[in-house]
Amino acid sequence: MAGEKFLRLRKELLASTHGEVLELGIGTGLNLPHYPETVTELHAVDPAQLLPKTVAARSGRLAFPVHIQRGPAEALPHGDQSFDNVVSTWTLCTIPDPVLALKEVRRVLKPEGTFLFLEHGRSNDQKIAIWQDRLNPIQNVIGCGCNLNRQIDRLITQSGLEIVHLDRFSMQGVPRLAGEMYRGTATKTIRLTTGR
């Protein structure tokens, strides 16, 4: 049941993607089948190359080109204002410097672009959050750098992005330590300046 819920959450998040899209941490390409036909080109950045034949097979079924580059999200190899959407699903937990990566997201988004995110992170329930803090060093080792206790909304706003919509929920069928979800969208903060 949890697997079906993961699929549904991916599909719902990606339904509004369009135009030029960048995905952070493509992994094995689990998001690929859920991108709609409104996407014209997909770029992806990942520091690791996981199951390249699987990713190639999933990419080959799409009606638009997919370009994957290896590298960190903290130094995106794309020009300013390149993308209509940037997508991150269960990725911000492992990026070594998530605020720097999100500043890069802000840089590469077009002025009217949207950052779509679906992440697990720090619980609003203090009892759960205490256990997330206690177990995080262990999770960091066994989860290949995954952090249980990152406050995703705070990281996003620290980067200069503005959250437009945020859903917080506990994912059914997943232990609350890892199932506290952040789902939403963010845009570039418009900074008004006044002349003197």
Sequence and secondary structure as in RCSB ss.txt:
>XXXX:A:sequence
MAGEKFLRLRKELLASTHGEVLELGIGTGLNLPHYPETVTELHAVDPAQLLPKTVAARSGRLAFPVHIQRGPAEA
LPHGDQSFDNVVSTWTLCTIPDPVLALKEVRRVLKPEGTFLFLEHGRSNDQKIAIWQDRLNPIQNVIGCGCNLNR
QIDRLITQSGLEIVHLDRFSMQGVPRLAGEMYRGTATKTIRLTTGR
>XXXX:A:secstr
 HHHHHHHHHHHHHTT  EEEEEE  TT TTGGG  TTEEEEEEEESS   HHHHHHHHHTSSS EEEEES GGG
  S TT EEEEEEES TTT SSHHHHHHHHHHHEEEEEEEEEEEE   SSHHHHHHHHHHHHHHHHHTTT  S  
 HHHHHHHTTEEEEEEEEEE TTS HHHHEEEEEEEEE        
